[in-house]
Structure formats: C-alpha cells, structure tokens
C-alpha cells in the first residue's frame, strides 16, 4: 500500500465558529459535535481565534480511493505506529484516511511503516 507524505505543518484546534475557518484552504477537516467544533488544518491557516490549539503535526494519506468493504487498513497502520510508541491523530474522508503524528515522530513513523512494507512517496 502506498502512503503520500503531506509537506505542510498541521494544527489541531478548537474554534468558536465555522465562519472563522478559511474554507479556501487546500486542506481542512472539520468535526462538530454538541460539545465542540474541531479543526485540523495547515498551521498557516489556523483562525486567529481558537479556544485551544496543538501545533506541530505532520501527516500522510493512504493513496487511492478505499472501498468501504476494506477492513482493518487504519487499524494496521496505527497498530504499527503504536508498537513503535508513536501516537496518532487520524481523520477519515469518503475516499481515504489521513494519519497525523507529532513532527518529532514523523521520520520515525515513516521508517516504521516502510519497514512493514508500505511505500512512502
């Protein structure tokens, strides 16, 4: 399976309003519940007003479109990273999955995945 590195630095944050989010950004992932409005986006695109933020994330995506019948893809990836003591923040879209790790663990994460047979581009 092929993984694609995302070259940008990312931030995970909580925002006050969807109106504060730059919907023109190349990447953004929004999650809304009855308790919060969360945003994952390039650090350069973080809204000025956030209630909490955590900078220093790097990411990669699983290349291609994943069929919903496929089982365990994200579990296998995160399992490899967990075995190597690397925490993750994962986001799924209709097409595929994105995995974010702290910047200081990014190279080690990619090495662990390459050692387990993944191709990284």
C-alpha positions in Angstrom: 0.0 0.0 0.0 1.2 3.5 -0.8 1.3 6.4 1.6 1.8 10.1 0.5 3.6 12.5 2.7 1.9 15.8 3.2 4.6 18.5 3.1 2.7 21.1 5.2 2.7 21.5 9.0 -0.7 21.0 10.6 -2.5 22.2 13.7 -5.4 20.5 15.6 -7.6 23.1 17.3 -11.0 24.0 18.6 -12.7 27.0 17.1 -15.6 29.2 18.1 -17.4 29.5 14.8 -17.3 27.8 11.3 -17.2 31.4 10.0 -13.7 31.7 11.3 -12.4 28.8 9.1 -10.7 29.5 5.8 -12.8 27.2 3.6 -10.4 28.1 0.7 -7.5 26.2 2.4 -6.1 23.3 0.5 -6.7 21.0 3.5 -9.1 21.3 6.3 -11.0 18.7 8.3 -13.9 19.9 10.5 -15.7 17.9 13.2 -18.7 19.3 15.0 -20.5 17.7 18.0 -22.8 19.0 20.7 -19.6 19.8 22.7 -17.1 21.3 20.2 -16.1 22.5 16.8 -12.7 20.9 15.9 -10.5 21.8 13.0 -7.4 20.2 11.5 -5.7 22.5 9.0 -2.3 23.7 7.9 -0.7 25.8 10.6 -0.6 28.8 8.3 -4.4 28.7 8.0 -5.4 28.5 11.7 -8.0 31.0 12.6 -6.9 33.9 14.8 -9.5 32.9 17.5 -9.2 29.4 18.9 -10.2 28.1 22.3 -7.4 25.5 22.2 -4.7 24.5 19.7 -2.0 22.0 19.3 0.7 22.8 16.7 3.4 20.6 15.3 1.7 17.8 13.4 2.8 16.2 10.1 0.7 13.9 8.1 0.3 11.4 5.3 -2.6 9.8 3.5 -3.3 6.4 2.1 -3.1 6.8 -1.6 -6.1 5.9 -3.8 -9.8 5.5 -3.0 -10.6 3.0 -0.3 -13.6 0.8 -0.7 -15.8 0.8 2.4 -15.7 -3.0 2.4 -12.0 -3.0 3.2 -11.4 -3.9 6.8 -8.5 -3.0 9.1 -6.4 -0.6 7.0 -6.3 2.2 9.5 -6.1 -0.3 12.4 -3.0 -1.9 10.8 -1.3 1.4 10.3 -2.0 2.7 13.7 -1.0 -0.6 15.2 2.4 -0.4 13.7 2.8 3.2 15.0 1.6 2.2 18.4 4.1 -0.7 18.6 6.8 2.0 18.0 5.4 4.3 20.7 4.0 6.9 18.3 0.7 8.5 19.0 -1.6 9.5 16.1 -4.5 11.7 15.2 -6.5 10.1 12.4 -9.1 11.6 10.0 -11.2 9.7 7.6 -12.8 11.1 4.4 -15.1 9.5 1.9 -12.1 8.4 -0.2 -9.3 7.6 2.2 -7.7 8.0 5.6 -5.2 10.6 6.8 -2.8 10.0 9.7 -1.1 12.8 11.6 1.8 12.3 14.1 3.8 14.9 16.0 6.5 16.4 14.0 9.3 15.0 16.1 8.0 11.5 15.4 7.3 11.8 11.7 10.6 10.4 10.3 10.5 7.5 12.8 6.8 6.8 11.8 7.6 6.7 8.1 10.6 4.4 8.8 8.4 2.0 10.8 5.8 1.9 8.1 8.5 1.4 5.4 9.9 -1.4 7.4 6.5 -3.0 7.5 6.2 -3.0 3.7 4.5 0.4 3.0 5.7 2.5 0.1 6.0 6.2 1.0 6.1 8.9 -1.7 
